[in-house]
Amino acid sequence: MRRIAHLDMDAFYASVELLRYPQLKGLPVVIGGGRRRVDDMLERLRKEHPEHAWSENKLDEIPLAFFPRLSGYTGRGVITTATYAARQFGVGSAMGVMKAAKLCPDAILLPVDFDQYRHYSQRFKAIITDIAPLMENRGVDEVYIDFTDVPGGQREGGRVLARLIQKAIFDDTGLTCSVGVAPNKLLAKMASEFNKPNGISIVTDADLTNMIWPLPCRKVNGIGPKAEAKLAQHDIHTIGDLAQRDRVWLMQHFGKSYGAWLHDAAHGKDDRPIETASEPVSISRETTFEHDLHAVRDREALGAIFTQLCEQVAADLQRKGYVGKTIGIKLRYDNFQSVTRDQTLDSYIHQAPAIRQAAGQCLKRVDLKRRLRLLGVRVGSLMKIEDWQAQGSRAEETPAQPYTESLFGDESEQN
């Protein structure tokens, strides 16, 4: 019997932060609003409390009164995640920080630390593959695992193996996760949400009518807000309602391919295999500003951010082992209009100066007279660095201008 697990780390970013700041356990905490290094926090502590010898080894001694609260936040940052204590107030991921401040003003606000999250992501995934080698990476905090032929993978429908993996991750990292085990990926993902946090849910084919059909259609991964609204227009609200509709009728109303998929999904059918390796299409970094920036008046700040994005993309390329030759940028103006520009180079690159120069040329093809709220850099047309080197390519890249070059407007362009 095929047994597929979906493992989802519980409030992953927040849980990692609680390892760093255990004094915040049980309190409403949100992660987001911007990036800040631990060193910045320590520097502030040293200035305000010089009587203590603050260091990264004493973060658990930081008094609660020192941590910033949502009530004092100004800006338009977005929440990445929140502890379960904060979620009880209606605070959730992708919510604006200022909106969250109205719901839970006393919640503690922590900045994101992606380097730390990636570190723990690699740790828990290494633990999983030591136990069950067939794992599909679905992001920083979730994976699919094939339990079918793993010792213990069939016992109690997969519960024994799920419990073993949960314990191994907790013993090594102190983090908890929730696991759903089912005949396929579609049902396993739904099952992993049933008993959060730190829960295990088992679904078999026989459980379809009593565990899956009563759920709203939106619980199916692949049914978004627009499809949900269209289904509701036809009085289809639950997965069971969807399962009662004829396959041909669904294909007529939702398109041949999507309609057939809706019918299969409602009946718990999903033949997708576990994909142990996938090649990225592109690698990108972007940031939304705390307040709109002007290409002339804020050119130094924009230049520094742009350079940092290029350096981050270059670091990602080198860490993941890729080179690329299609370089692009993304801008979002103060009216929420987004524009992209890209160019394909004659040769592959992977170093920050060359990426910055190519991306800077793309900047010359967009309107920089309007205020900006988002800036992004992307590298596509990727090739594995070992394949690139096997072709006899050397690390010779497009000549790069020095970082002192102004990429944004000058005073003569100011309007």
C-alpha positions, 0 to 999 in steps of 0.5 A: 500500500502506497504511504506518502507523508507530508511533514510541515514544521510548526510555525517554523520561523517563530519556533526557531526564534524561540530557540534563541529567545526561550523567555518568549515561549507561550507569548504572542510573537510575530516574525516580520517587518524587516531584516535585522541581524542579532548583532544590531540588537546586541549593540543596542543592548550594550548601549542601553545596559552597559552594566551587562556583558551582553553576548550571543550566549546570553540572549535568553537573559534579555528582559521581556520589556526590551523586546519591541511590541507591535503597538510601536510599529510604523511602516508597511512590513508584512508578517512572515509567521506568528506563534500559535499564541499570536494566531489566537488573536487572528494574526497570521502570515502575509498580514500587514504588520500594522493590521496585526498591531490592531489585533494584538498590540502587545505581541512581540515583533522580531525581525526575520533571520533567513540564514538561521532558518536555512540552517535549521531547514538543512538540519531537519531535512538531513535527519529525515533523509537518514531515516527515509531517503525518498524525500521531496523538498517543498520549501524551507519548512515542508517536505513530502516523504515516501514511507511505502518501503521504509521499515515501519512505514506501513505500521499503523498506517505510517504512524510509527515512522512518523512518530520516529521522525518527529522525535528525531527532529525534536531531539536534534533541534528542539523543533516540532512538526506535524505529519499527515500520512495518506495514499498520496501527496494531495491527501497527505498535505490536507492531513498534516493540517488536522492536528497542529501543532506536533500532531500526526494524522493518518488517512486511508482510502476508507477515510475519504467520505468522513474525513475529507469530504466534509472539508471546504473546497479551499482545503484542496491544494490547487483550489484558490480563491477564484476557483472557490468563488466560482464553485460556490456560484454552483452551490459547491462548498465542500469537497463532498459537494464537488465529488457529487458533480459529474466529471463531464459537467466539471470539464464543461464549466471549469475547462477540460484539464482543470475540470478533470483534475477537480473530479480526481481531487475530490475523489482523493486521486493523485498519482504524482511521484515523490520528486527527490530533485528539481532544478530551479528555473531562476534565483531571485531576491526582492525587498519591499521598502518600509516607505516609498523611495525616490530614485533621485532623493533616495538614490544612495539608499536604493543603490545600497539595497540594489547592490545588496540584492545582487550580492545575495543572488550571487551568494544563492547561485554559488551556494546552490551551484549555478550560473545564469545568463538572463539577468532581470529586475522587478520594480513596484511603484507607489501605485502598486503597478509592477514592471520587469525588465531582463536581458540575456547575456552572451556568457554565463555569470555568477558573481555579484559585480557582473550581476549588478552591472547587467541588472543596472543596464535593465534599470535604464529601461524603466521609469525611475521618476516615480516612487518605488515600494519594491525592488528585486533582482533575478538570474535565470537561464541557469546551468549547473556550475559543473556543467558550465566548467565541463564545457571549458568555461572559465570564471571570466565574467562580463566586466563590471563597473565599480560599486561607486557607479550611480545606478539611479537618477541624479539631481538634474532628473528630479521633477 
